């Protein structure tokens, strides 16, 4: 599997940036490491040419929209983790020394020893869900993102994070197929709140 996307919560905490920014950071890192980005040299620096629509195609469609991507890129720039040039005509990015420090300490050697499949088109998404799939057949990357956002929802709604495990167990047992498992979980939470109208009243200690 070429594209291995992991959530680095430590970076998010240290830099006070959103989880979406962490996802974008790691997506750009993986794309650049796997040579899926054209290199543009400016003032001796290597920049990775990555159009926004292309970056979005590599990430499961949770909360990531064009606006979210733009906000994430702005956060990464403000945090001193990413530099960009030619934002309108040919958007290209490079990692700062600060970003390199995070990469070397937390990501490496995530792509070492992995060769790019030369038969794959650069226009083909490296990671996507295009049809309904059962929970036990979800790709590892998607499952990581699904759990990350699902637990965020549980925390926001003051619902036990065990509800996510119940959700997966229930649909695994039924062999349910969804195209968008996050939307399915949101619907699960809506129904849970419908049948448990007092949920969320106690904001302390519910999410465990």
Legacy VTK file of the C-alpha trace (Angstrom):
# vtk DataFile Version 3.0
C-alpha trace
ASCII
DATASET POLYDATA
POINTS 208 float
0.000 0.000 0.000
1.606 3.222 -1.164
-0.189 5.788 0.935
0.119 5.413 4.701
-1.636 8.222 6.515
-1.209 8.456 10.266
-2.553 10.968 12.738
0.163 12.646 14.783
-1.763 14.003 17.766
1.447 15.110 19.484
2.168 17.610 16.729
-1.390 18.902 16.921
-1.073 19.430 20.677
2.395 20.986 20.528
1.540 23.409 17.751
-2.062 24.107 18.699
-3.211 23.330 15.164
-6.336 21.505 14.069
-6.480 17.811 13.257
-7.263 18.780 9.658
-3.943 20.629 9.471
-2.140 17.536 10.752
-3.842 15.427 8.078
-2.880 17.883 5.320
0.698 18.075 6.608
1.054 14.301 6.526
-0.653 14.010 3.132
1.810 16.493 1.579
4.680 14.670 3.265
3.612 11.288 1.925
2.976 12.598 -1.584
6.372 14.279 -1.681
8.199 11.213 -0.334
6.577 8.928 -2.888
7.557 11.230 -5.778
3.969 12.016 -6.682
4.798 15.714 -6.746
6.720 17.672 -9.371
9.760 19.446 -7.940
10.191 23.173 -8.505
13.531 24.683 -7.447
13.400 28.295 -6.250
16.434 29.981 -4.678
18.029 26.593 -4.112
14.973 25.148 -2.316
12.937 22.211 -3.543
9.206 22.939 -3.586
6.562 20.288 -4.242
3.982 21.328 -6.849
0.617 20.116 -5.523
-2.680 21.538 -6.690
-5.394 21.715 -4.050
-7.793 19.456 -5.927
-5.073 16.841 -6.175
-4.352 16.929 -2.447
-8.062 16.550 -1.705
-8.289 13.437 -3.885
-5.777 11.693 -1.646
-7.829 12.099 1.520
-11.151 10.481 2.454
-13.896 13.095 2.332
-14.598 13.709 5.979
-14.475 17.413 6.836
-11.872 18.174 4.195
-13.223 20.702 1.672
-11.418 23.301 -0.429
-12.036 25.886 2.288
-10.843 23.527 5.019
-7.730 22.787 2.994
-7.021 26.499 2.531
-7.465 27.094 6.271
-5.185 24.162 7.084
-2.467 25.428 4.744
-2.769 28.832 6.420
-2.403 27.246 9.859
0.665 25.301 8.786
2.222 28.457 7.350
1.456 30.441 10.525
2.928 27.647 12.658
6.152 27.846 10.663
5.833 24.301 9.325
5.186 24.997 5.653
6.355 27.545 3.061
4.474 28.134 -0.170
4.996 30.004 -3.443
2.859 30.791 -6.508
-0.305 30.095 -4.560
-2.631 30.924 -7.456
-0.977 29.768 -10.661
1.157 26.816 -9.579
0.922 26.148 -5.837
4.140 24.663 -4.510
5.163 23.866 -0.951
8.249 23.010 1.031
8.814 22.015 4.622
10.661 24.351 6.975
13.537 23.217 9.217
10.969 23.145 12.023
8.822 20.752 9.992
11.845 18.613 9.130
12.462 18.204 12.857
8.940 16.848 13.361
9.260 14.587 10.320
12.571 13.070 11.409
11.383 12.459 14.956
7.843 11.212 14.357
7.302 10.028 10.772
10.578 8.436 9.705
11.044 5.912 8.302
7.389 5.674 7.224
8.206 5.475 3.512
11.728 4.057 3.591
12.033 0.990 1.425
8.729 1.655 -0.384
9.047 1.979 -4.127
6.582 3.945 -6.199
4.506 1.814 -8.541
5.484 3.250 -11.921
2.408 1.733 -13.583
0.044 3.947 -11.572
-1.062 7.241 -13.044
-0.215 10.326 -11.044
-3.800 11.467 -11.591
-5.168 8.351 -9.893
-5.973 8.913 -6.216
-3.657 6.979 -3.954
-6.384 6.506 -1.390
-10.135 6.744 -1.769
-13.462 5.034 -1.120
-15.487 4.721 -4.311
-18.078 2.105 -3.357
-19.903 0.757 -0.335
-17.671 -1.401 1.842
-18.009 -3.432 5.016
-16.300 -2.212 8.193
-13.859 -5.122 8.334
-12.730 -4.296 4.794
-11.988 -0.623 5.434
-8.435 0.337 4.560
-6.279 1.010 7.594
-5.862 4.704 6.706
-9.592 5.270 6.464
-10.202 3.452 9.746
-7.655 5.675 11.514
-9.365 8.813 10.221
-12.818 7.416 10.977
-11.869 6.695 14.589
-10.208 10.092 14.992
-13.267 12.029 13.861
-15.719 9.674 15.593
-14.009 10.218 18.940
-14.057 13.978 18.329
-17.825 13.745 17.846
-18.204 11.712 21.048
-16.199 14.296 22.949
-18.194 17.215 21.532
-21.489 15.516 22.401
-20.275 14.311 25.836
-20.928 10.720 24.847
-18.773 7.772 25.908
-16.191 6.885 23.282
-17.292 3.264 23.725
-20.231 4.172 21.507
-17.903 4.054 18.506
-16.867 0.480 19.332
-20.544 -0.484 19.685
-21.239 1.128 16.313
-18.525 -0.905 14.564
-19.467 -4.145 16.351
-23.123 -3.724 15.397
-22.463 -3.129 11.708
-19.717 -5.764 11.539
-22.174 -8.339 12.839
-24.724 -7.308 10.201
-22.221 -6.995 7.344
-23.437 -3.452 6.666
-21.866 -1.541 3.783
-21.501 2.260 3.713
-19.691 4.585 1.317
-19.174 7.134 4.061
-18.741 5.559 7.470
-18.373 8.885 9.237
-21.813 10.003 8.019
-23.174 6.682 9.220
-21.652 7.252 12.656
-23.104 10.769 12.824
-26.522 9.248 12.135
-25.853 6.651 14.855
-25.139 9.447 17.341
-28.278 11.331 16.305
-30.351 8.233 16.986
-28.517 7.621 20.261
-29.383 11.129 21.440
-32.965 10.678 20.272
-33.393 7.635 22.515
-31.273 9.133 25.313
-32.604 12.724 25.540
-30.647 13.559 28.699
-27.284 12.760 27.169
-24.879 15.697 27.209
-26.405 17.370 30.270
-23.449 16.292 32.384
-20.449 17.701 30.557
-17.970 16.354 33.119
-16.668 12.843 32.815
-19.103 11.504 30.205
-16.432 11.092 27.532
-14.083 8.444 28.835
LINES 1 209
208 0 1 2 3 4 5 6 7 8 9 10 11 12 13 14 15 16 17 18 19 20 21 22 23 24 25 26 27 28 29 30 31 32 33 34 35 36 37 38 39 40 41 42 43 44 45 46 47 48 49 50 51 52 53 54 55 56 57 58 59 60 61 62 63 64 65 66 67 68 69 70 71 72 73 74 75 76 77 78 79 80 81 82 83 84 85 86 87 88 89 90 91 92 93 94 95 96 97 98 99 100 101 102 103 104 105 106 107 108 109 110 111 112 113 114 115 116 117 118 119 120 121 122 123 124 125 126 127 128 129 130 131 132 133 134 135 136 137 138 139 140 141 142 143 144 145 146 147 148 149 150 151 152 153 154 155 156 157 158 159 160 161 162 163 164 165 166 167 168 169 170 171 172 173 174 175 176 177 178 179 180 181 182 183 184 185 186 187 188 189 190 191 192 193 194 195 196 197 198 199 200 201 202 203 204 205 206 207
